[in-house]
């Protein structure tokens, strides 16, 4: 397992992380780990989420249209 240190985190973000961790009943380290996982391991296509949760494995037949192209994730670097 790799380790990561976060420096120069402002006090407002630190406080919010502490509040979220307390609300979820976990450590701040675990809360940060979950946030990072969610951010970097999110599927590129929203259809993947629906297929995994509502697909044929779960008793739902999804008909995905070939006419629509996949959505493009928003670029916040502009």
C-alpha positions as CSV (number, residue, x, y, z in Angstrom):
1,X,0.0,0.0,0.0
2,X,1.2,3.5,-0.8
3,X,1.1,6.4,1.6
4,X,0.2,10.0,0.9
5,X,0.8,13.1,3.0
6,X,-1.4,16.2,2.4
7,X,0.3,19.5,3.2
8,X,-1.1,23.0,3.2
9,X,-4.7,22.0,3.6
10,X,-6.6,25.1,4.7
11,X,-8.4,25.1,8.0
12,X,-11.9,25.3,6.5
13,X,-11.3,22.1,4.4
14,X,-9.7,20.4,7.4
15,X,-12.7,21.2,9.6
16,X,-15.2,20.0,6.9
17,X,-13.3,16.7,6.6
18,X,-13.4,16.3,10.4
19,X,-17.2,16.9,10.4
20,X,-17.8,14.5,7.5
21,X,-15.7,11.8,9.2
22,X,-17.6,12.3,12.5
23,X,-20.9,12.1,10.7
24,X,-19.9,8.8,9.1
25,X,-18.4,7.5,12.3
26,X,-15.0,7.0,10.7
27,X,-11.5,8.5,11.1
28,X,-10.5,11.5,9.0
29,X,-7.9,9.3,7.3
30,X,-10.6,6.9,6.2
31,X,-12.9,9.7,5.1
32,X,-10.1,11.2,3.0
33,X,-9.4,7.7,1.5
34,X,-13.1,7.2,0.5
35,X,-13.2,10.7,-1.1
36,X,-10.1,9.9,-3.1
37,X,-11.4,6.5,-4.2
38,X,-14.7,8.0,-5.3
39,X,-12.9,10.8,-7.3
40,X,-10.3,8.6,-9.1
41,X,-12.2,5.4,-9.5
42,X,-15.4,6.8,-10.9
43,X,-16.5,5.2,-14.2
44,X,-16.0,7.3,-17.3
45,X,-19.5,6.6,-18.6
46,X,-22.7,7.0,-16.6
47,X,-24.1,3.9,-18.4
48,X,-21.5,1.8,-16.6
49,X,-23.2,2.7,-13.3
50,X,-26.6,1.7,-14.5
51,X,-25.4,-1.5,-16.1
52,X,-23.6,-2.5,-12.9
53,X,-26.5,-1.7,-10.6
54,X,-29.6,-2.4,-12.8
55,X,-28.3,-4.7,-15.5
56,X,-29.2,-8.3,-16.3
57,X,-27.3,-9.6,-13.3
58,X,-29.9,-7.8,-11.2
59,X,-32.9,-8.8,-13.2
60,X,-33.3,-5.8,-15.4
61,X,-32.8,-5.8,-19.2
62,X,-31.4,-2.5,-20.3
63,X,-31.7,-1.4,-23.9
64,X,-28.9,0.9,-24.6
65,X,-29.3,3.0,-27.7
66,X,-26.5,3.1,-30.2
67,X,-27.7,6.5,-31.4
68,X,-26.4,8.3,-28.4
69,X,-22.7,9.0,-27.9
70,X,-21.2,8.7,-24.4
71,X,-21.2,11.9,-22.3
72,X,-18.0,13.7,-21.9
73,X,-16.9,14.4,-18.4
74,X,-16.8,18.1,-17.5
75,X,-13.4,19.8,-17.8
76,X,-12.9,22.1,-14.9
77,X,-9.4,23.1,-16.1
78,X,-10.6,25.7,-18.6
